[in-house]
């Protein structure tokens, strides 16, 4: 594989994984570099192997591991990370491109942030739809699958960059097809909830008015 394709695979794969679970991606990259488990990662990401970074990533991942598996708490957590995950992915992309010029670094940061936002939006949409089941096991199962996917994609980037690049590109095509449908369904659910609340409030006001009318006539 040419160095350009290797770099592209690393950038796309790590950014995409970060949008799903930023802390898992940072932890796998950092541990892989520190203990030489993963040889194909961009060497510019060596700062992620620093003990302080690894400890911070491990603590935050531990918090996310539990928060992401509790219904409605996971929705709040994902809402906060709408900003954190793309920014983290952009920072890693800029770091990975630190040997290049400022224009290339800027483009890498924009691409990394956009990819992370795309995977994050897809994850958040699927999880919001899953809230409709009202079943905690569904949330926990999805969260575990996301953790495994994020870690597995980073490992795949290092060991089989061609395969990782193909998977990311296929996922981006799939997301382009289904993401509008997911969010359309979510908005329809929210509109239904709003309409039910409006009808309930209107019925309560009508009943209250009807109850006061006889007393006023007397």
C-alpha positions as CSV (number, residue, x, y, z in Angstrom):
1,X,0.0,0.0,0.0
2,X,1.3,3.5,-0.9
3,X,2.1,5.9,2.0
4,X,-0.7,8.2,0.8
5,X,-3.3,5.5,1.0
6,X,-2.0,4.3,4.3
7,X,-2.3,7.8,5.7
8,X,-5.8,8.2,4.2
9,X,-6.9,4.9,5.8
10,X,-5.5,6.0,9.1
11,X,-7.2,9.4,9.0
12,X,-10.6,8.0,7.9
13,X,-10.6,5.0,10.1
14,X,-9.6,6.7,13.4
15,X,-11.8,9.7,12.7
16,X,-14.8,7.5,12.0
17,X,-14.1,5.4,15.1
18,X,-13.8,8.5,17.2
19,X,-17.3,9.6,16.2
20,X,-18.6,6.4,17.6
21,X,-16.5,6.2,20.8
22,X,-13.7,8.8,21.1
23,X,-12.2,7.5,24.3
24,X,-12.1,3.9,23.2
25,X,-10.3,5.0,20.0
26,X,-7.8,7.2,21.9
27,X,-7.2,4.3,24.4
28,X,-6.6,1.7,21.7
29,X,-4.3,4.0,19.6
30,X,-2.3,5.0,22.7
31,X,-1.9,1.5,24.1
32,X,-1.1,0.1,20.7
33,X,1.7,2.7,20.2
34,X,3.0,2.5,23.7
35,X,3.3,-1.3,23.9
36,X,4.0,-1.8,20.2
37,X,0.9,-3.9,19.6
38,X,-0.1,-1.9,16.5
39,X,2.7,-1.0,14.1
40,X,0.7,0.6,11.3
41,X,-0.6,3.7,13.1
42,X,0.6,7.1,12.2
43,X,3.8,7.7,14.3
44,X,2.8,11.4,14.8
45,X,0.1,10.1,17.2
46,X,2.8,9.1,19.7
47,X,1.6,11.7,22.2
48,X,-1.5,9.6,22.7
49,X,0.8,7.0,24.3
50,X,1.7,9.3,27.1
51,X,0.6,8.0,30.5
52,X,-1.4,11.1,31.3
53,X,-3.4,10.8,28.1
54,X,-3.9,7.1,28.6
55,X,-5.1,7.6,32.2
56,X,-7.5,10.4,31.1
57,X,-8.8,8.3,28.2
58,X,-9.3,5.2,30.5
59,X,-11.2,7.2,33.1
60,X,-13.5,8.9,30.6
61,X,-14.0,5.6,28.8
62,X,-15.0,4.0,32.1
63,X,-17.6,6.7,32.7
64,X,-18.9,6.4,29.1
65,X,-19.1,2.6,29.4
66,X,-21.8,2.9,32.1
67,X,-23.5,6.1,31.1
68,X,-23.9,4.9,27.5
69,X,-25.8,1.9,28.6
70,X,-28.5,3.6,30.6
71,X,-31.6,4.7,28.6
72,X,-32.0,8.5,28.4
73,X,-28.7,9.0,30.2
74,X,-27.1,7.8,27.0
75,X,-29.1,10.4,25.0
76,X,-27.9,13.2,27.3
77,X,-24.3,11.9,27.0
78,X,-24.5,11.7,23.2
79,X,-25.9,15.3,23.0
80,X,-22.9,16.6,25.0
81,X,-20.5,14.6,22.8
82,X,-22.0,16.1,19.6
83,X,-19.2,18.7,20.1
84,X,-16.6,16.7,21.9
85,X,-16.2,13.8,19.4
86,X,-15.8,15.8,16.2
87,X,-13.3,18.1,18.0
88,X,-11.3,15.2,19.4
89,X,-11.2,13.6,15.9
90,X,-10.1,16.8,14.3
91,X,-7.4,17.3,16.9
92,X,-6.1,13.7,16.2
93,X,-6.2,14.3,12.4
94,X,-4.2,17.5,12.7
95,X,-1.7,15.7,15.0
96,X,-1.4,12.8,12.5
97,X,-0.7,15.4,9.7
98,X,1.8,17.4,11.8
99,X,4.6,16.5,9.4
100,X,2.7,18.1,6.5
101,X,2.2,21.8,5.7
102,X,-0.5,24.0,7.3
103,X,-2.9,23.7,4.4
104,X,-2.7,19.9,4.6
105,X,-3.1,20.0,8.4
106,X,-6.2,22.2,8.1
107,X,-7.8,19.9,5.5
108,X,-7.0,16.9,7.7
109,X,-8.7,18.5,10.7
110,X,-11.8,19.4,8.7
111,X,-12.0,16.0,7.2
112,X,-11.5,14.3,10.5
113,X,-14.1,16.4,12.3
114,X,-16.6,15.9,9.5
115,X,-16.2,12.2,9.5
116,X,-16.6,12.0,13.2
117,X,-19.7,14.1,13.1
118,X,-21.1,11.8,10.5
119,X,-20.6,8.6,12.4
120,X,-21.7,10.4,15.6
121,X,-24.9,11.6,14.0
122,X,-25.7,8.1,12.8
123,X,-25.0,6.5,16.2
124,X,-27.1,9.1,17.9
125,X,-30.0,8.7,15.5
126,X,-30.0,4.9,15.9
127,X,-29.8,5.2,19.7
128,X,-32.7,7.7,19.8
129,X,-34.8,5.3,17.7
130,X,-33.8,2.5,20.1
131,X,-35.2,4.5,23.0
132,X,-38.7,3.8,21.6
133,X,-38.4,0.1,22.5
134,X,-38.2,1.1,26.2
135,X,-35.9,-1.9,26.8
136,X,-32.6,-1.3,28.7
137,X,-31.0,-4.4,27.2
138,X,-31.3,-2.9,23.7
139,X,-29.3,0.2,24.8
140,X,-26.7,-2.0,26.5
141,X,-26.3,-4.3,23.5
142,X,-25.9,-1.4,21.0
143,X,-23.4,0.3,23.3
144,X,-21.3,-2.8,23.6
145,X,-21.4,-3.3,19.8
146,X,-20.3,0.3,19.3
147,X,-17.3,-0.2,21.7
148,X,-16.2,-3.3,19.9
149,X,-16.6,-1.6,16.5
150,X,-14.6,1.5,17.5
151,X,-11.7,-0.6,18.9
152,X,-11.9,-3.1,16.1
153,X,-11.7,-0.4,13.4
154,X,-8.6,1.2,14.9
155,X,-6.9,-2.2,15.1
156,X,-8.0,-2.9,11.5
157,X,-6.5,0.5,10.4
158,X,-3.1,-0.6,11.8
159,X,-3.1,-4.2,10.6
160,X,-5.1,-4.2,7.4
161,X,-5.4,-0.6,6.1
162,X,-6.9,-1.6,2.7
163,X,-9.8,-3.4,4.4
164,X,-10.3,-0.6,6.9
165,X,-10.4,2.0,4.1
166,X,-12.9,-0.1,2.1
167,X,-15.2,-0.6,5.2
168,X,-15.2,3.1,6.0
169,X,-16.0,4.1,2.4
170,X,-18.9,1.5,2.3
171,X,-20.2,2.7,5.6
172,X,-20.2,6.3,4.4
173,X,-22.2,5.3,1.3
174,X,-24.6,3.4,3.5
175,X,-24.9,6.3,5.9
176,X,-25.6,8.7,3.1
177,X,-28.6,6.5,2.2
178,X,-30.1,5.8,5.6
179,X,-29.2,8.8,7.8
180,X,-31.9,11.1,6.3
181,X,-34.5,8.3,6.9
182,X,-33.4,7.8,10.5
183,X,-33.7,11.5,11.4
184,X,-37.0,11.7,9.5
185,X,-38.3,8.9,11.6
186,X,-37.0,10.6,14.8
187,X,-38.6,13.9,13.9
188,X,-41.9,12.1,13.2
189,X,-41.8,10.5,16.6
190,X,-41.1,13.9,18.3
191,X,-44.0,15.5,16.3
192,X,-46.3,12.7,17.5
193,X,-45.3,13.3,21.1
194,X,-45.8,17.0,20.7
195,X,-49.3,16.5,19.1
196,X,-50.3,14.1,21.9
197,X,-49.2,16.6,24.6
198,X,-51.0,19.4,22.8
199,X,-54.2,17.4,22.5
200,X,-54.0,16.3,26.2
201,X,-53.5,19.9,27.3
202,X,-56.4,21.2,25.1
203,X,-58.7,18.5,26.5
204,X,-57.8,19.3,30.0
205,X,-58.5,23.0,29.4
206,X,-61.9,22.2,27.8
207,X,-62.9,20.0,30.7
208,X,-61.8,22.6,33.2
209,X,-63.9,25.3,31.4
210,X,-66.9,23.0,31.2
211,X,-66.6,22.4,34.9
212,X,-66.6,26.1,35.7
213,X,-69.5,27.0,33.5
214,X,-72.4,25.7,35.7
215,X,-70.9,27.4,38.7
216,X,-70.7,30.7,36.8
217,X,-74.4,30.4,35.7
218,X,-75.6,29.8,39.3
